[in-house]
């Protein structure tokens, strides 16, 4: 019998730490990208999985690329 590993769920603060970006940038992306949704709630805490981490990283990289191009 195969045992499923416990999922690694992270708060926005932990995501910011992992991505080495300020929390306000993570909060902005999570607030403005409805496709990045928490997979669970613990009280008022939103918890995100590895898929959300990957999407968040992609969105932050896209924002940085647009800024580097001069906002085009």
Buried (B, 14 or more C-beta within 10 A) or exposed (E): EEEEEEEEBBBBEBBBEEBEBEBEBBBBBBEEBEEBEBEEEEEEEBBBBEEBBEBBBEBBEEEEEEEEEEEE
